[in-house]
Amino acid sequence: MDSKRGDEATGKTSDDGDIASVMGFSGFGKKARTFDLDAIFEQTRRTAIERSQRVIEERQKEIEMEEEGESSKSVKPSVQSQREKAASSRVQKSDSSSDSGSDSDSDSELIGPPVPPQHAAQQGDDDDDDEHVGPPLPPGYTGSTAHSDDDDDEEGEAQDDDDDNPVKKIPDTHEITLQHGTKTVSALGLDPSGARLVSGGYDYDVRFWDFAGMDQALQAFRSLQPCECHQIKALQYSITGDVMLVVSGNAQAKVLDRDGFSVMECVKGDQYIVDMANTKGHTAMLNCGCWHPKIKEEFMTCSNDGTVRTWDLNSEKKHKSVFKPRSFQGKKVIPTCCTYSRDGKLIAAGCQDGTIQIWDRNLSVHTKFHCRQAHTPGSDTSCLSFSYDGTMLASRGGDDTLKMWDIRNFRKPVNGVSGLTNYFSMTDCCFSPDDKLLVTGTSVKKDEGNGKLVFFDRISFQRVYEIDVTNASVVRCLWHPKLNQIMVGTGNGLVKVYYDPVKSHRGAKLCVVKSKRKEKHAEALTQDYIITPHALPMFREARQRSTRKQLEKDRLDPKKSHKPEPPVSGPGRGGRVAAHGGTLSSFIVKNIALDKTDDSNPREAILRHAKEASENPYWIAPAYTETQPEPVFAEESEDEEPDQEPEWKKRKI
């Protein structure tokens, strides 16, 4: 009975458990499972000790077998002792470790057959600390895992050296050539994003190049002459890229939008006023100009009137401030180039007397830095460029020199190099994006060599690299920091773009992969749509919604899609005359009007048909046969010359 009751009770409890599991509360009311941690740790410790002892015994057997052989003489005893020490240390560690420790021990153990004796003999002292994991190495193998680590380190060091070497970063593996014109490209400008390039030259043209929209034909999408018959001196996009400054050979700078439409034109000053600070604008030819690096509405220009002026884009009636460079005697000096510092707080100008003068942007009276003999007096300093860190200033002189200045100690140049020929007053120099290289171009005379792009190390000022551009002078050069591409303007009307497919981004890489577009030829000529608003509905033409649909309709029309008749060759057929143009008028012109017979004597021309008319009359003679009198003609005397006319025929004057 008790057993039956027990079975009934167990059946009942099992049924209750099934119901509880179905209902989702089977775990309610049960006692939590407990674990004896001390017992688990003790068992793990014993297992680890047994496993370590087993490994040590196997090692000892292997060593004894190696000692019995002849080749085991070269094995060093230190290996065995060190391995025994390592094994014993693992045993000690395993006493205080958990079950995860056993796994780490097994991973670091020697796995596989013993190391060949040749390898053990050839290894150095450094191999004593290493353990071989995996299958046996070949007998002739002389390397080690340590050597592979060294190789990896050497490769990493070589890669670091490549990263440290700025010459490796020059993007010159590929190039494209944009044909601006035939005359010197004297201005280049890139917007901050690097999507659009503008070029200006001595041919007065400004061309717009869109890298994303160009194909392999490399054609400019717009060309204009914003300053009429004046050479373009400088082009630069603002920091936002929405407007562009155009500096030309006249006295008024212009600001254009991205599509080339005029936004602003600077006012011209009064040339009869002596003090240039009292005029509203420049009175002589402009030389250079640039935008403020921080304020998007401000830009600067310098002119032959001896002033450097700043302008506000919103007020075109007058300049913002005036800076007047002066010589040592206090006389007016013409600035040939000007630029802002990277933070926009300083304004620098290179002058014709060889000086470089720097002002504080807010103090226009006295210079903050002044170097009297920066370049040869009388030469045009063609470019000033601040480094990206703002401490160094590079100057490209008209005396064939390139110099580096520290604005914290502006008395003498830090470095300089000569022999860089310069024939243009706008030859560029610029810093690389990593601020480690300085780039400039050289000029050449016609058919006397190639113009070069020369790279100098900023610190040592050694010539580290150069590029042969073309057989003309290199005037303009830009190194865009985002694209990592170099744009070069030359003296023969070319714009060259140097890039690297790996190191460069976008820019020229976008257009070289696009194939040339094929020209679409219309299969049939469509008639122009004539708007007749007051025509009757039956005569009114339906408005053309799509040219393509109209072309399809015209293609189905047998009259409109009829192939034109080819010109007639030969005598002609079907009423068509085969003459010059295939028309009746051309036939008359060729056969009658352009008759080569001499009709200078009309009497002879008429009498030429007299015999035929008398023998075979057809039109007039048969009708007047009975009443027609006999014609009597005057006879010519033999004495008179045929060229002389009788007196009564001579014209009275």
Residue pairs with C-beta under 8 A, 6 or more apart in sequence:
17 26
20 26
20 28
41 98
44 98
44 99
44 102
45 94
45 95
47 102
48 91
48 94
48 95
48 97
48 101
48 102
48 105
49 91
49 94
49 95
51 102
51 105
51 106
52 87
52 90
52 91
52 94
52 105
53 91
55 87
55 109
56 84
56 87
56 88
56 91
59 83
59 84
59 87
59 110
62 114
63 80
66 72
66 75
66 114
66 117
67 75
71 117
72 117
74 117
74 120
74 121
75 117
75 120
75 121
76 120
76 128
78 128
79 120
79 128
82 128
82 129
83 110
83 131
90 105
90 108
93 101
93 105
94 101
94 102
94 105
108 131
110 131
110 132
110 133
111 133
111 134
112 132
112 133
112 134
112 135
112 136
113 135
113 136
114 136
115 132
115 136
115 137
116 136
116 137
116 138
116 139
118 139
118 140
119 137
119 139
119 141
122 142
123 144
126 144
126 146
127 144
127 146
130 144
130 145
130 146
132 145
162 168
166 432
166 434
166 436
166 437
166 457
166 464
167 437
167 455
167 464
167 465
169 432
169 434
169 484
169 503
170 432
170 437
170 455
170 465
170 486
171 484
171 485
171 486
171 498
171 499
171 500
171 503
171 504
172 467
172 486
172 498
172 500
173 499
173 500
173 501
174 498
174 499
174 500
174 501
174 508
174 512
175 496
175 497
175 498
175 499
176 218
176 496
176 497
176 499
176 508
176 511
176 512
177 218
177 494
177 495
177 496
177 497
178 197
178 199
178 209
178 218
178 220
178 494
178 495
178 496
178 497
179 218
179 493
179 494
179 495
180 199
180 201
180 205
180 207
180 220
180 489
180 493
180 494
180 495
181 201
181 203
181 205
181 493
182 203
182 492
182 493
183 201
183 202
183 203
183 493
184 201
184 202
184 424
184 473
184 475
184 489
184 490
184 491
184 492
184 493
185 199
185 200
185 201
185 475
185 476
185 489
185 490
185 491
185 493
185 494
185 495
186 200
186 201
186 202
186 231
186 232
186 233
186 424
186 426
186 475
186 476
186 489
187 198
187 199
187 200
187 201
187 232
187 233
187 234
187 235
187 247
187 426
187 476
187 489
188 197
188 198
188 199
188 200
188 235
188 476
188 477
188 478
188 487
188 489
188 495
189 197
189 198
189 199
189 235
189 236
189 237
189 244
190 196
190 197
190 198
190 237
190 478
190 480
190 483
190 487
191 237
191 241
191 258
192 237
192 239
192 240
192 241
192 482
193 241
193 482
194 211
194 480
194 482
194 483
194 485
194 506
194 507
195 210
195 211
195 212
195 506
196 208
196 209
196 210
196 211
196 237
196 241
196 258
197 208
197 209
197 211
197 487
197 495
197 497
198 206
198 207
198 208
198 209
198 235
198 237
198 244
199 206
199 207
199 209
199 235
199 489
199 495
200 206
200 207
200 232
200 233
200 235
200 246
201 231
201 232
201 489
201 493
202 231
202 232
203 493
204 225
204 227
204 228
204 229
204 230
204 231
204 232
205 223
205 224
205 225
205 232
206 223
206 224
206 225
206 226
206 232
206 235
206 246
206 260
207 220
207 222
207 223
208 220
208 221
208 222
208 223
208 260
209 218
209 220
209 221
209 495
210 221
211 506
211 507
211 508
211 510
211 511
212 506
212 510
212 511
213 221
214 221
214 510
214 511
214 514
215 511
215 514
215 515
215 516
215 517
216 511
216 512
216 514
216 515
216 516
217 516
217 517
218 511
222 259
222 260
224 260
226 246
226 248
226 254
226 256
226 260
226 262
227 246
227 248
227 249
227 250
227 254
230 248
230 249
230 250
231 248
231 249
232 246
232 247
232 248
233 247
233 248
233 249
233 286
233 287
233 288
233 289
233 426
234 245
234 246
234 247
234 288
234 289
234 290
234 426
235 244
235 245
235 246
235 247
236 244
236 245
236 289
236 290
236 291
237 243
237 244
237 245
237 291
238 244
238 245
238 291
238 296
238 299
239 291
239 292
239 293
239 294
239 296
240 296
241 258
242 257
242 258
243 255
243 256
243 257
243 258
243 263
243 313
244 255
244 256
244 257
244 258
245 253
245 254
245 255
245 289
245 290
245 291
245 299
246 253
246 254
246 255
246 256
247 253
247 286
247 287
247 288
247 289
247 301
248 254
248 286
249 285
249 286
250 285
250 286
251 268
251 269
251 281
251 282
251 283
251 284
251 285
251 286
251 303
251 305
252 265
252 266
252 267
252 268
252 281
252 282
252 286
253 265
253 266
253 282
253 286
253 289
253 299
253 301
253 311
254 262
254 264
254 265
254 266
255 262
255 263
255 264
255 265
255 299
255 313
256 262
256 263
257 263
263 313
264 313
264 316
265 316
266 281
266 282
266 301
266 311
266 316
266 319
267 280
267 281
267 316
267 317
267 318
268 280
268 281
268 282
268 283
269 276
269 279
269 280
269 281
269 282
269 283
269 305
270 279
270 280
270 283
271 283
271 284
271 305
273 279
276 283
276 305
276 306
276 307
276 322
276 324
277 307
277 322
277 324
280 317
280 318
280 319
281 309
281 318
281 319
282 301
282 303
282 305
282 307
282 309
283 303
283 305
284 303
284 304
284 305
285 303
285 304
286 301
286 302
286 303
286 304
287 302
287 303
287 304
287 334
287 335
287 336
287 337
287 338
287 425
288 301
288 302
288 335
288 336
288 337
288 338
288 426
289 299
289 300
289 301
289 302
289 338
290 299
290 300
290 338
290 339
290 340
291 298
291 299
291 300
291 340
292 298
292 299
292 300
292 310
292 340
292 344
293 340
293 341
293 342
293 343
293 344
294 343
294 344
295 344
296 313
297 312
297 313
297 314
298 310
298 311
298 312
298 313
298 320
299 310
299 311
299 313
300 308
300 309
300 310
300 311
300 338
300 340
300 347
301 308
301 309
301 311
301 338
302 308
302 309
302 335
302 336
302 337
302 338
302 349
303 309
303 335
304 334
306 324
306 325
306 332
306 333
306 334
306 335
307 322
307 323
307 324
307 335
308 322
308 323
308 324
308 325
308 335
308 338
308 347
308 349
309 319
309 320
309 321
309 322
309 323
310 319
310 320
310 321
310 323
310 347
310 361
311 319
311 320
312 320
321 364
322 364
323 347
323 349
323 359
323 364
324 332
324 364
325 332
325 333
325 335
325 349
325 351
325 355
325 357
325 367
326 332
326 333
327 333
327 351
327 353
327 355
328 372
333 351
333 352
333 353
333 355
334 351
334 352
335 349
335 350
335 351
335 352
336 350
336 351
336 352
336 380
336 381
336 382
336 398
336 425
337 349
337 350
337 381
337 382
337 383
337 384
337 426
338 347
338 348
338 349
338 350
338 384
339 347
339 348
339 384
339 385
339 386
340 346
340 347
340 348
340 361
340 386
341 347
341 348
341 386
341 390
342 386
342 387
342 388
342 389
342 390
343 390
344 361
345 360
345 361
346 358
346 359
346 360
346 361
346 368
346 407
347 358
347 359
347 360
347 361
348 356
348 357
348 358
348 384
348 386
348 393
349 356
349 357
349 358
349 384
350 356
350 374
350 375
350 381
350 382
350 383
350 384
350 395
350 397
351 357
351 381
352 377
352 378
352 379
352 380
352 381
353 377
353 378
354 372
354 373
354 374
354 375
354 376
354 377
354 378
354 379
354 381
354 397
354 399
355 370
355 371
355 372
355 373
355 374
356 369
356 370
356 371
356 374
356 375
356 381
356 384
356 393
356 395
356 405
357 367
357 369
357 370
357 371
358 367
358 368
358 369
358 370
358 407
358 410
359 366
359 367
359 368
360 368
369 407
369 410
370 410
371 405
371 410
371 411
374 381
374 395
374 397
374 403
374 405
374 413
375 381
375 395
375 397
375 398
375 399
375 401
375 403
376 397
376 398
376 399
379 397
379 398
379 399
380 398
380 425
381 395
381 396
381 397
381 398
382 396
382 397
382 398
382 422
382 424
382 425
382 426
382 427
382 428
383 394
383 395
383 396
383 426
383 427
383 428
383 429
383 440
384 393
384 394
384 395
384 396
385 393
385 394
385 395
385 396
385 428
385 429
385 430
385 431
386 392
386 393
386 394
387 393
387 394
387 431
387 435
387 458
388 431
388 433
388 435
389 435
391 406
391 407
391 408
392 404
392 405
392 406
392 407
392 414
392 458
393 404
393 405
393 406
393 407
394 402
394 403
394 404
394 405
394 429
394 430
394 431
394 438
395 402
395 403
395 405
395 429
396 402
396 420
396 422
396 427
396 428
396 429
396 440
397 403
397 422
398 422
398 425
399 418
399 422
400 418
400 419
400 420
400 421
400 422
401 416
401 417
401 418
401 420
402 416
402 417
402 420
402 429
402 438
402 440
402 456
403 413
403 415
403 416
403 417
404 413
404 414
404 415
404 416
404 438
404 458
404 461
405 413
405 414
406 414
415 460
415 461
416 461
417 456
417 461
417 463
420 440
420 442
420 454
421 442
421 443
421 444
422 442
422 443
423 443
423 445
423 473
424 443
424 473
424 475
424 491
426 475
426 476
427 440
427 441
427 443
427 474
427 475
427 476
428 440
428 441
428 475
428 476
428 477
428 478
429 438
429 439
429 440
429 477
430 438
430 439
430 440
430 477
430 478
430 479
431 437
431 438
431 439
431 458
431 479
432 438
432 439
432 455
432 479
433 479
433 480
433 481
433 484
435 458
436 457
436 458
436 459
437 455
437 456
437 457
437 458
437 464
438 455
438 456
438 457
438 458
438 461
439 453
439 454
439 455
439 456
439 477
439 479
439 486
440 453
440 454
440 456
440 477
441 451
441 452
441 453
441 454
441 469
441 473
441 474
441 475
441 476
441 477
441 488
442 451
442 452
442 454
442 473
442 474
443 451
443 473
443 474
443 475
443 491
444 450
444 451
444 471
444 472
444 473
446 472
447 471
449 471
450 468
450 469
450 470
450 471
451 469
451 470
451 471
451 472
451 473
451 474
451 490
451 491
452 466
452 467
452 468
452 469
452 474
453 466
453 467
453 469
453 474
453 477
453 486
453 488
454 463
454 465
454 466
455 463
455 464
455 465
455 466
456 462
456 463
456 464
457 464
467 498
469 488
469 490
469 496
470 490
470 492
470 494
470 496
471 492
472 490
472 491
472 492
472 494
473 490
473 491
474 488
474 489
474 490
474 491
475 489
475 490
475 491
476 487
476 488
476 489
477 486
477 487
477 488
477 489
478 486
478 487
478 488
479 485
479 486
479 487
480 486
480 487
480 507
482 505
483 499
483 504
483 505
483 506
483 507
484 499
484 500
484 503
484 504
484 505
485 497
485 498
485 499
485 504
485 507
485 508
486 497
486 498
486 499
487 495
487 496
487 497
487 498
488 495
488 496
488 497
488 498
489 495
490 496
497 507
497 508
499 507
499 508
499 509
501 509
522 551
523 551
523 555
524 551
524 554
524 555
524 560
524 561
525 554
526 547
526 550
526 551
526 554
529 541
529 543
529 544
530 541
532 539
532 540
532 541
544 550
554 560
554 561
555 561
565 576
567 578
567 582
568 576
568 577
568 578
568 582
569 578
570 578
571 578
572 578
576 582
577 583
577 584
577 586
577 587
579 586
579 587
579 590
579 591
580 586
580 589
580 590
597 605
599 605
613 621
614 621
621 628
636 642
640 646
